[in-house]
Amino acid sequence: MQADRTPGGAEREGGGVDRGARSAGIDGRPVSEVVDRPTKPEVVDRRPERIEAMFGAIAARYDLMNRLMTAGLDRRWRRAAAGAADLSPAQRALDVCCGTGDLVLALARRYPGSHVTGVDFSEEMLRLARGKAERAGLGGTVEFVRGDLLQLPFADDSFAATTVAFGVRNVTDLSRAFAEMRRVTRPGGRVVCLEISTPPGGPGRRFHELWFDRLVPALGRLVAEEGSAYSYLPASVRDFPTAERLSLVMFEAGLAAVHFVRFGFGIIAMHVGHVPGAGTGAQGDLAEGV
């Protein structure tokens, strides 16, 4: 199946994941063997204490660096993720690894009357997020909680949708992260993941290598005065599953009808999975596209 274009300008993926795949295996292999890191993985330090300290150190310039690294397009991508959450009026949403709260605010603006909770384990990031919410006049409809994605402090089925933007790449246990997001999302709800991805090839792959491997670390040293954090970024992307493999991680975590679209020459992938229940079809089906 050939890729086509969606109205928002994203590349629509088709045929990347076989509809016949099941958790028992793919081509005779367990899914856990198929969904792996690169053949020659880098040693990427994702210890929670290290990640928390790193984000605390760059918090003050985190938003500025996001705008510079993406030419401001990260806001558009977050709005797309908010749209993919597909909330009904007055429903509750959760954004994990919320950072300074941009996706939380995008959700609150997209769905007036909803209540959005942001979770992050960096208190400095949360402090900035609360300030942004108050300045935006959204302090009454959003809240920010300190917590760990791998052990979310919420009961099962608490939210109509759970989102994560540019955060799941930093966790030590990817399967557990998606299992937790699925657990707190009610049946019929959606889990939306927006993340940096390695393009499959072509100009996007070459641009990705130039931008993330060379220019981003230099920009981090110059603007954020924190070269190590922005050297970590490209290393963590190289050590992260491809978009196709991430679909399988979400599938194995119990999500149904998993699909993704690419943005920005394939540098960004947005995955959407459904918690099995009303309107999602049989558990275990992997959609071929959006």
Secondary structure, DSSP 8 states (H G I E B T S, - for coil): ---EE-TTS-EE--SSS-TT-BTTBBTTB-HHHHS---SS-------HHHHHHHHHHHHHHHHHHHHHHHTTHHHHHHHHHHHHH---TT-EEEEES-TTSHHHHHHHHHSTT-EEEEEES-HHHHHHHHHHHHHTT-TTTEEEEE-BTTB-SS-TT-EEEEEEES-GGG-S-HHHHHHHHHHHEEEEEEEEEEEE---SSHHHHHHHHHIIIIIHHHHIIIIIS-HHHHHHHHHHHHTS--HHHHHHHHHHTT-EEEEEEEETTTTEEEEEEE-SSTTS-STT---S--
